[in-house]
Amino acid sequence: MNFSDVLYGTGFICNTVMKTKSRGIFYGDSPLNLSTQIPLQISLSSLCISIIQFLLTPFGQPAFTAQMIGGIILGPSGLGKSPAFSKWVFPESSIYFSQTFALFGCMIFMFLVGVKMDTHLMRKSGRRGVVIGFCNFFLPLIIVVGLAHNLRKTKTLGHNISNSIYCVATLMSMSSSHVITCLLTDIKILNSELGRLALSSSMISGLCSWTLALGSYVIFQGSTGQYENMLALSLSFIILVLIIVYILRPIMDWMVEQTAEGKPIKESYVFSIFVMILGSAFLGEIIGQHFMVGPIILGIFVPCGPPLGSALIEKLESYTSAILLPLFFVIYSSRINLSIISSKNLLTLAVIELGASAGKIVGTMLPAMYYKMPIDDALSLGLVMSAQGICEVIISGRALMLGYVDEESYSIVIICMVLFSGAIAPLVKMLYKPRKYRSQKRRTILHSRPDSELRLLACIYHENNTSPLLNLLEVSNPSFGSPICFYVVHLVDLEGRSSSMFVAHRPGKRKSAHATHSKHIINAFRLYQQQNKGAVTVNPFTSIAPYETIHQDVCGLALDKRVAMVLVPFHKRFTVDTTDAANTTIRTVNRNILENSPCSVGILVDRGTLPTNTFLFASRTGYRIGVLFVGGADDREALAYAMRMAEHPNVSLTVVHFVDSSSKDQKYHQRGLDHELINEFRLANLGSKSLVFKEELVTNSLGIITAIQTLENSYELVLVGRSHANDSTMFGGYTEWNEFPELGFIGDMLASSDSKCKASLLVVQQQAFVGDGMLEPSPFIEGDAFAVVDMGKMWPVS
C-alpha cells in the first residue's frame, strides 16, 4: 500500500491513533511523529517549486513546467522512492489531510481562473477568432480519435492502454483559455495583436473542451447501464448554472452597487463569496459533478475588475498560487510512476500527442493564413493555442480517479504535457517578433508645420495627473489657426481579469462597462474641449493591460494616429512643499515608452506651478517659461515646443544657451542645426521684451551646475532636452551620479531630492528612430533591446 493508492480510492489504511499536536522537543515529542505533516509538506512543496521556477525562468519556461517538475521530484518517481522521506514527510496517516488542503487550494485557484475570465471577449472575438477557435478544437479531436482507432485496430496494445486510448486521445486534444492566458503572460505578449487573438480564440476552443469533458462524463454514466441517471445528471447541472446566474450573480451585482467608487469591498462581502464557493462546490458533489465545476462557473459570473473581482484576486491569488497550489501538484504527481512506463506504450501515446499538437497547430494556422496573417505569426499562434496546463491535469486526474484511464496512461499523458508545454514558450519567443513601433517619417514638434494641426498623446495613470496635463495643454497654446488634437490614454493596470482591453470612448456611443475607470478623466477633458471648441479636439481611450507591456498600446496608438509627441507624468508626484512616494511600476512604463516610442516623448515633472486657463488670461506679469539649451536633437525639440508656447500673449520665454568654451570638436552638422534654430528664434522675436535669449559660457560640469542653480527658480516651467551633444565635456563625471537617468543630466539635477527647484519641468526626447535606423545615438538607449511595430506586418481586420 502506498500514498497514491489510498489517495485515489484504490485502497485504505488502518493506523493506530497518533498525536496531532507536538508538546515540543523538550518533552521528547518530535514534530515528525505526528499524524499530519501539513506545514512541512506545504513549505517543502512551495520551496522546491519556487527554486525550480527561479532556475527555469531564464530559459523561458512557464510556471506550469516548474510546478509539474517539482511535483515529480517530490513524488514516488523522485524523492518519494526513499522510505525515510515517505515516512517523515508524506506518511500514510497524513494522506487525507494533504489531499484536503491540496484540493481546497486548487478549488480556490480554479475559482480565481473563472473570475479572471472575460466572457465579453468571446462576444467580441469576431469571425476570425471564432473560426480559429472551432478549428483548433475540432481538427485535433478528429485526428487523434482517428489515430487512436487506427492504432487500436492495427497494433497489439496492452489491455489497459487499449481501454484508455480513446480517453487519452480526447484529453490530449483539449485546451483551456486560462492555460493560454498564463503562457501569454509568462512570455509577455498578452496585449499584443497575437495575444489578443489567442485569448479570444482560446475562449471558443476552451468552451468546447469543457463541454466535451462534461458531456463525456454524462455519456460514461449512461454506458455503465445507469441510463435513468443521465437525464437527472444533465438537469441538475443546468439547475446549478441557473442558481449561479439568477440568484448568486444578482447578489454579487448588489455588492458592487453598495460599494462606493474607489472604496474597498467590505470584508463581509468577501466572506459571503467564500460561502458561495463552498456552497457551489457542495452542490456540484451532490449532483455527481466534480466539486470544482461549481466554483469555476461561479467565478465566471463574478463581476470582473474592481471592486469585487480585483479584491478577490488581490486577497487570494498570491497565497493560493504560492502556498496551497504547489501541494496540489505534488499530490497529483503522486500517481506518475516512471518505472511502470513501457517504451512501446510510451511511443504509442507519444504518437497521439504529436498528432494532437500537429492538429492544433494546423487547425490554427490554416484559418489564420486565410485571414492574411503572416506565416511566422500564424505558426506562433498555433504553438500558443496548442499549450496545455493545470486545467488538463485536473481533468486527467478526474479521469484516472473514475477509471477512464489507467495509471501508466496517466503518467505518459502528464509527461507529454510537460515536455510539449516546456518546448512551446522558447519556440514562440524565437519565432514571434512584436510589431515595430517605427514611423517612416519624422514625427516631432520641430518638423510639424506651424499652421497645421498638432497631434499630442497624453498618458494618465491616476486622476491627479489630469489637472497638470490639462494645464500643459493650455500652455501649449491651441488656437483656430494651429489647433491641437489631444489623445488621452488612461493606463489601468490589469487586475481581476485575464484579458487586456483597449477601449475608445466616443461621444454618442453607448457607454462601455469599462468607462467607469476613466469617467472623471474623460469628463474633464471633454469639458475643456467644449470651452475651446475649434481649437482643441480630445479623443479619450482606456488601456487595461499589465504595466509590463502596456506601453505597446501607447506606442501603437501614437504610430496609428501620427502623433508628434507622447506626454507622460513623472513617476514621483511633487507639490510646492512635499514629494509623494515614487511608483516604480509607473517608472518602468515611462522608460519603456521612451525606448519604443515612434515619436518624441515628454516627461512632465509637475510641482503645481503649471497655469490654469483662468491664470493665463488674468495674469499681468505673464507666465515664465525657461529653456535650458546645451545642444543636440532633444534640446532642439524642447526649444521648438517652447516656441509654440511663446506665441501665447501672456507667456514670457527665456532661452539660456550654455556654450562649452573648451569644446572645439563638436559635430559640425549638429552644431549647424542648433545655430539654425537659435537664429530662427532670435530673428522672429527681435525687439520682444517677453522673449529673451541668453548665452552662458561654461567649461565643465561644475560650471553648468552653478549656472543652472542660479536660474532654476526664475521660471514656473522649465523645458530641457533629455540628452545633449554626445561629445560635450560639460557633463564629465556627472553622469555617474544620476538618480533618474530617464530625465537626462540636467533634468535629473532639477528633479532630484536634493534640488531646491520649485518649477515644473518638461524633459523632452526627440524621435529616436525613423524606419529601421537610429537618428542619433543616445547615451541612455544605446545598446538596449527595442520591442517595436513593423507596418509591413499589419494584420487585416476581419
Secondary structure, DSSP 8 states (H G I E B T S, - for coil): --HHHHHTTS---------SS---GGGT--GGGSS--HHHHHHHHHHHHHHHHHHHGGGT--HHHHHHHHHHHHSTTTGGGSHHHHHHTS-GGGHHHHHHHHHHHHHHHHHHHHHH--THHHHTSHHHHHHHHHHHHHHHHHHHHHHHHHHHHHS---HHHHHHHHHHHHHHH---HHHHHHHHHHTT-TTSHHHHHHHHHHHHHHHHHHHHHHHHHHHHHHHTT-HHHHHHHHHHHHHHHHHIIIIIHHHHHHHHHHS-TTS---HHHHHHHHHHHHHHHHHHHHTTS-TTHHHHHHHHTS--STTHHHHHHHHHHHHIIIIIHHHHHHHHGGG--GGG--HHHHHHHHHHHHHHHHHHHHHHHHHHHHTT--HHHHHHHHHHHT---HHHHHHHHHHHHHTSS-HHHHHHHHHHHHHHHHHHHHHHHHH--------SS--SSTTS-TTS-EEEEEEESSGGGHHHHHHHHHHT---SSS-EEEEEEEEEE--S-SS-EEEE--TTS---GGGGGGHHHHHHHHHHHHHTBTTEEEEEEEEEE-TTTTHHHHHHHHHHTT-SEEEEE-SS-B-SS-B----HHHHHHHHHHHHH-SSEEEEEE--S----HHHHHH-SS-EEEEEEE-SSHHHHHHHHHHHHHTTSTTEEEEEEEEEETT-----HHHHHHHHHHHHHHHHHTTT-SSEEEEEEEE-SHHHHHHHHHHHTTS-SEEEEESS--TT-STTTTTGGG-S-GGGHHHHHHHHSTT----SEEEEEE---EETTEESS--TTTTT-------GGG-----
